[in-house]
Amino acid sequence: MEDKEIEEGGISLGDIFRTIFSQKWLALIIAVAVAVIGVVGLYFMNKPKQEYVVSFVMKLPGSTDSPDSYTYPDGTRFHFTDLMSAKNLQKVKAENQDYADIDVDKMVKNGDISIKRETLEIIADSKIYEINYTLRIKASYFQSADIARNFMVALTALPAEYLKEMEIDYDTYLTASAKAITYDTQLSYLQNQVNYISSLYNTFIGDYNGSFVVKDGKTLSSYKADIDVFISNNRAAQLKNEALEKGYLKSDEALSEYQSSKFEKERELEVAQGVYDELVKVLKEITSSTAIFDNPQIIEQQRTIKNLEQQIADLDRFINGQKPDAAFDAAVKSLENDIRKFTEDVVEVASIVYSTASTVSFANSTIITTEGGMSIMMSAAVSVVAAIVIAAIVAYIVGWSKQKKSAAVKETAPVYFEAAQAQIAATEDKQEEEKKDE
């Protein structure tokens, strides 16, 4: 179907397009210039109004959903608004040279970063909810969307990073054992350390399941089985009994410690014996002599006295004891080294478990979206349309002006030609008359 020309004031669309096309190079130059200026101008004028937005769900160990407040295993408190604190922003900025130009102090001061927590119902009337966070930062702080995306993702990963790097005193009993001046105390602390490690694995298994793979295919249940086998060997108790039987002294300080302890136990025994004698005296006055020793108070006091006497006897064994032989000392050090290895393992396991159990899921595949202002694509589209319109108008005006001048020249040319011919004819007539007069 052929296009029909619409005439307005005697000028058809065809005439208009021919006029514009006659100035095609001028139109092209103007269109390109206007488009470039428009894209740059619109983009940078609107960029301060743009925001980069990241929506995500965060799961932390021991929390059933995305919490507004959370306590890390080391006791440190975390609130979701901490993600936009100046301290955390500076921490993320320092991790990557690409973030060097980001003015995080200004960002916080001007309130150009915000985070919102909202509860979303997944299915209507189902009472099934999901906690969603939305992090927003003004686009003007970033050189590109990629830098913004990476920076904002790094912010959301801070809780997991803290879980991975946090320092917990998993070796409390082990440290105390190294300071002990007696074998009895040292070996008791080592036993406590092993039991503590076992309890940690029980907690991990209870929270994350025994089939949780820590590394190299080894599960939490495997780690727990290793420590259980170690505990069943009861090496600490065996060495403790050997030290008691032979009265091994760990150091010269140990002798003073035992002597001081014996003095305290003797005083306790003296008091306990006095209480016992007083009880017997009172009971003899109110009951028969044969029933006295069936009294629960008498029985308990007898037990107390017997325990104190045994403790004093054990202390005497150490006071009159000897330095340990090299084999015993080596056995204690070997036990300590093995427990230290178990402690190092549980520290690594805890770090892996806590950081792995912490997850961040993003609402869309691109992670980041742009809201507000005008995007570069929209700026380009608007600028191109405006450039075409402006170029067409200018080209038409210039073309029409040239056409008008050309028409004016054509209209005046015949008049000048006729006048010139008349002038020539008059001149010729005059010349002929002059010849006749001669």
C-alpha positions in Angstrom: 0.0 0.0 0.0 1.4 3.3 -1.0 1.8 6.1 1.5 -0.6 9.0 0.9 0.8 12.5 1.1 -1.0 14.8 3.6 -1.0 18.4 2.4 -1.1 21.3 4.8 -1.0 24.8 3.4 0.1 23.5 0.0 3.1 21.6 1.5 3.0 17.8 1.4 4.8 15.4 3.7 6.9 14.4 0.8 8.0 18.0 0.4 8.9 18.1 4.1 10.9 14.9 4.0 12.7 16.0 0.7 13.6 19.3 2.4 15.0 17.5 5.4 16.8 14.9 3.3 18.4 17.7 1.3 20.3 18.7 4.5 21.0 15.1 5.6 24.6 15.7 6.7 23.7 18.7 8.7 20.9 16.7 10.3 23.2 13.8 11.1 25.8 16.1 12.7 23.1 17.8 14.8 21.5 14.5 15.8 24.8 13.0 17.0 25.8 16.1 18.9 22.4 16.4 20.6 22.3 12.7 21.5 25.7 12.7 23.1 25.1 15.9 25.1 21.6 14.6 26.1 22.8 11.2 27.3 25.6 12.7 29.4 23.5 15.5 30.7 20.4 13.5 31.6 22.4 10.7 33.2 24.5 12.9 35.4 21.6 15.2 36.3 19.6 12.2 37.4 22.3 10.0 39.0 22.1 11.8 42.4 18.4 10.7 42.5 19.2 7.0 41.7 19.6 4.3 44.3 21.2 0.9 44.1 19.0 -1.7 45.8 19.8 -5.2 47.1 17.0 -7.4 48.6 18.1 -10.5 50.5 17.3 -13.1 53.2 19.9 -13.8 55.9 20.1 -17.0 57.9 22.4 -17.1 61.0 23.4 -20.2 63.1 20.9 -20.9 65.8 18.3 -18.6 64.3 15.2 -20.0 62.5 14.7 -16.9 60.3 16.3 -13.6 59.5 16.6 -12.0 62.9 16.4 -8.3 63.8 18.8 -9.0 66.6 21.2 -11.9 67.0 23.7 -13.1 69.6 26.9 -14.6 68.1 28.4 -17.7 69.8 31.0 -15.5 71.5 28.3 -13.5 73.1 28.6 -10.4 70.8 25.2 -8.8 69.9 24.3 -8.0 66.3 21.4 -5.9 65.0 20.6 -5.8 61.3 21.1 -2.0 61.3 24.8 -2.6 62.2 25.3 -3.4 58.5 25.2 0.4 57.7 27.3 1.5 60.6 30.4 3.7 59.8 32.6 1.0 61.4 31.4 -1.8 59.1 31.3 0.4 56.0 34.9 1.3 56.7 35.8 -2.3 57.2 34.3 -3.3 53.8 35.9 -0.3 52.1 39.4 -1.3 53.4 39.1 -4.8 51.9 39.2 -3.8 48.2 41.1 -1.1 46.4 38.1 -0.7 44.0 36.2 0.9 46.9 38.9 3.5 47.6 36.8 6.4 46.1 33.6 5.6 48.1 33.0 8.3 50.7 31.4 6.1 53.4 31.6 8.9 56.0 29.6 11.2 53.8 27.2 8.3 53.0 26.4 7.9 56.7 26.4 11.6 57.5 23.9 12.4 54.7 21.7 9.4 55.4 22.4 8.1 51.9 22.3 4.4 53.0 19.4 2.7 54.6 18.2 -0.8 55.4 14.7 -2.1 56.0 13.4 -5.3 57.5 10.0 -6.6 56.6 7.9 -9.7 57.1 6.4 -11.0 53.8 3.6 -13.6 53.8 4.6 -16.2 51.2 1.1 -17.6 50.7 -2.0 -15.6 51.5 -3.6 -16.6 54.8 -1.1 -19.4 55.2 0.8 -17.9 58.1 4.0 -18.8 56.3 6.3 -15.9 56.4 9.7 -14.8 55.1 11.9 -12.1 56.6 13.3 -9.9 53.9 15.9 -7.1 54.1 16.3 -4.3 51.6 19.5 -2.3 51.5 19.7 1.0 49.6 22.6 3.3 48.8 22.7 6.4 46.6 24.2 5.5 43.2 26.3 8.6 43.1 28.8 7.0 45.5 29.9 4.4 43.0 31.8 4.6 39.7 29.8 1.6 38.3 27.0 -0.8 39.1 29.5 -3.6 39.3 31.4 -1.8 42.1 28.1 -1.1 43.9 27.0 -4.7 43.6 30.3 -6.0 45.0 30.3 -3.5 47.9 26.8 -4.2 48.9 27.2 -8.0 48.7 30.3 -7.6 50.9 28.2 -5.7 53.5 25.6 -8.5 53.6 28.4 -11.0 54.2 29.8 -9.3 57.3 27.9 -11.6 59.8 29.2 -14.7 58.1 32.7 -13.2 58.1 32.5 -12.4 61.8 31.3 -16.0 62.6 34.3 -17.3 60.7 36.9 -15.1 62.4 35.5 -14.6 65.9 37.7 -15.7 68.7 36.3 -17.9 71.4 38.3 -19.4 74.3 37.9 -23.0 73.3 41.2 -23.8 75.1 40.3 -22.4 78.6 41.0 -25.7 80.5 44.1 -26.4 78.3 45.6 -23.0 79.2 44.8 -23.6 82.9 46.5 -27.0 82.8 49.7 -25.4 81.5 49.8 -23.2 84.6 49.1 -26.0 87.1 51.9 -26.7 89.6 50.7 -30.2 90.5 50.0 -33.2 88.3 46.7 -33.8 90.0 45.4 -30.3 89.0 47.0 -30.4 85.6 45.4 -33.8 84.7 42.0 -32.7 86.0 42.1 -29.7 83.7 43.0 -31.9 80.8 40.1 -34.1 81.5 37.8 -31.1 81.6 39.1 -29.9 78.3 38.4 -33.2 76.6 34.8 -33.3 78.1 34.3 -29.7 76.9 35.3 -30.6 73.4 32.9 -33.6 73.4 30.1 -31.3 74.6 30.8 -28.9 71.8 30.4 -31.6 69.2 27.2 -32.7 70.8 25.9 -29.1 70.5 27.0 -28.9 66.8 25.3 -32.2 66.0 22.1 -31.2 67.8 22.0 -27.9 65.9 23.3 -28.9 62.4 23.0 -32.8 62.3 25.7 -35.3 62.5 25.9 -35.8 58.8 27.0 -32.1 58.3 30.2 -32.4 56.2 32.9 -30.2 57.7 35.8 -30.8 55.2 37.4 -33.6 53.1 34.2 -35.6 53.5 34.5 -35.8 57.3 31.3 -35.2 59.2 30.5 -33.9 62.6 29.7 -37.4 63.7 33.2 -38.6 62.7 34.8 -35.9 64.8 32.6 -36.8 67.7 33.5 -40.5 67.4 37.2 -39.6 67.5 36.9 -37.7 70.7 34.7 -40.4 72.2 37.4 -43.1 71.5 40.0 -40.8 73.1 37.8 -40.4 76.2 37.2 -44.1 76.5 41.0 -44.8 76.8 40.9 -42.7 80.0 44.5 -41.8 79.8 44.2 -38.7 82.0 42.6 -40.8 84.9 45.3 -43.5 84.6 48.1 -40.9 84.8 46.4 -39.2 87.7 46.2 -42.4 89.6 49.8 -43.3 88.9 50.9 -39.8 90.1 48.9 -40.3 93.3 50.2 -43.9 94.0 53.8 -42.9 93.5 53.5 -39.4 94.9 55.0 -37.7 91.9 55.9 -34.0 92.5 55.6 -31.8 89.4 57.8 -29.0 90.8 59.2 -27.6 94.0 56.2 -25.3 94.1 54.0 -28.4 94.3 55.5 -29.4 97.6 54.5 -26.1 99.2 51.1 -26.4 97.6 50.6 -29.9 99.1 51.8 -28.8 102.5 49.4 -25.8 102.5 46.5 -28.0 101.4 47.3 -30.6 104.1 47.2 -27.8 106.8 43.8 -26.7 105.5 42.4 -30.3 105.4 43.6 -31.0 109.0 41.8 -27.9 110.2 38.6 -29.0 108.3 39.0 -32.5 109.9 39.4 -31.0 113.3 36.2 -29.0 112.8 34.3 -32.0 111.4 35.5 -34.2 114.3 34.2 -31.6 116.8 30.8 -31.4 115.1 30.7 -35.2 115.1 31.5 -35.5 118.8 28.9 -32.8 119.6 26.2 -34.7 117.6 27.0 -37.9 119.4 26.8 -36.2 122.8 23.4 -34.6 122.0 21.9 -37.8 120.5 23.0 -39.9 123.5 20.9 -37.7 125.7 17.7 -38.2 123.7 18.0 -41.7 122.3 19.5 -45.1 123.0 23.2 -45.6 122.3 22.6 -48.3 119.7 20.4 -46.0 117.6 22.8 -43.1 117.5 24.9 -44.5 114.6 21.8 -45.0 112.4 21.1 -41.3 112.5 21.5 -39.7 109.0 23.4 -36.7 110.4 25.9 -39.0 112.1 26.3 -41.1 108.9 26.9 -38.0 106.8 29.4 -36.6 109.3 31.3 -39.9 109.4 31.5 -39.8 105.6 32.9 -36.2 105.7 35.6 -37.2 108.3 36.6 -40.3 106.2 36.9 -38.2 103.1 39.1 -35.6 104.8 41.3 -38.4 106.3 41.7 -39.9 102.8 42.6 -36.5 101.3 45.2 -35.9 104.0 46.7 -39.4 103.4 47.0 -38.6 99.7 48.6 -35.3 100.4 51.1 -37.1 102.7 52.0 -39.4 99.8 52.9 -36.4 97.6 54.7 -34.6 100.5 56.8 -37.6 101.0 56.9 -38.4 97.3 59.5 -38.0 94.5 60.2 -36.4 91.2 58.6 -38.3 88.3 60.6 -40.4 86.0 61.1 -39.3 82.4 58.6 -41.8 81.0 55.8 -40.4 83.2 56.6 -36.8 82.3 56.7 -37.7 78.6 53.3 -39.5 78.9 51.7 -36.3 80.4 53.2 -34.1 77.7 52.0 -36.6 75.0 48.5 -36.4 76.5 48.5 -32.7 76.5 49.7 -32.5 72.9 46.9 -34.9 71.8 44.3 -32.8 73.6 45.8 -29.6 72.1 45.3 -31.2 68.6 41.7 -32.0 69.4 41.2 -28.4 70.5 42.7 -27.1 67.3 40.4 -29.3 65.3 37.3 -28.1 67.2 38.3 -24.5 66.6 38.5 -25.1 62.9 35.2 -27.1 62.9 33.4 -24.3 64.7 34.6 -21.8 62.2 33.5 -23.9 59.3 30.2 -24.8 60.8 29.2 -21.3 61.8 30.3 -19.7 58.6 28.7 -22.4 56.4 25.4 -22.3 58.4 25.2 -18.6 57.8 23.7 -17.9 54.4 22.5 -14.9 52.4 20.0 -15.4 49.5 19.3 -12.6 47.1 15.9 -11.8 45.7 16.9 -11.7 42.0 19.7 -13.2 39.8 21.3 -9.8 39.2 21.4 -9.1 42.9 21.3 -5.4 42.4 18.6 -3.2 40.9 18.4 0.5 40.2 15.6 2.7 41.4 14.7 6.4 41.1 16.1 9.0 38.6 16.8 7.9 35.1 18.9 5.0 34.0 21.6 5.3 31.3 19.4 3.3 28.8 16.4 5.6 29.4 18.7 8.6 29.2 19.9 7.3 25.8 16.4 6.6 24.5 15.1 10.1 25.5 18.2 11.8 24.0 18.0 9.9 20.7 14.4 10.8 20.2 15.0 14.4 21.1 18.1 14.5 18.8 16.1 13.2 15.8 13.3 15.7 16.4 15.7 18.7 16.8 17.9 17.6 13.9 14.8 17.2 11.6 13.5 20.7 12.6 16.8 22.4 12.0 17.4 20.6 8.8 13.9 21.5 7.5 14.4 25.2 8.5 17.8 25.4 6.8 16.5 23.5 3.7 13.4 25.6 3.4 15.4 28.8 3.7 17.7 27.7 0.9 14.8 26.7 -1.3 13.2 30.1 -0.7 16.3 31.9 -1.7 16.7 29.8 -4.8 13.1 30.5 -5.9 13.6 34.2 -5.4 16.6 34.1 -7.7 14.7 32.3 -10.4 11.8 34.8 -10.3 14.0 37.9 -10.7 16.2 36.5 -13.4 13.7 37.0 -16.5 13.1 40.7 -15.5 16.8 41.4 -15.5 17.2 39.6 -18.9 14.4 41.6 -20.6 15.7 44.9 -19.2 19.2 44.1 -20.5 17.8 43.2 -24.0 15.8 46.5 -24.1 19.0 48.4 -23.1 21.0 46.7 -25.9 18.3 47.5 -28.5 18.1 51.1 -27.5 21.9 51.4 -27.7 21.9 49.9 -31.2 19.1 52.3 -32.4 21.0 55.2 -31.1 24.1 54.1 -32.9 22.2 53.7 -36.2 20.7 57.2 -35.9 24.2 58.7 -35.3 25.5 57.0 -38.5 22.6 58.4 -40.6 23.3 62.0 -39.3 26.9 61.7 -40.4 
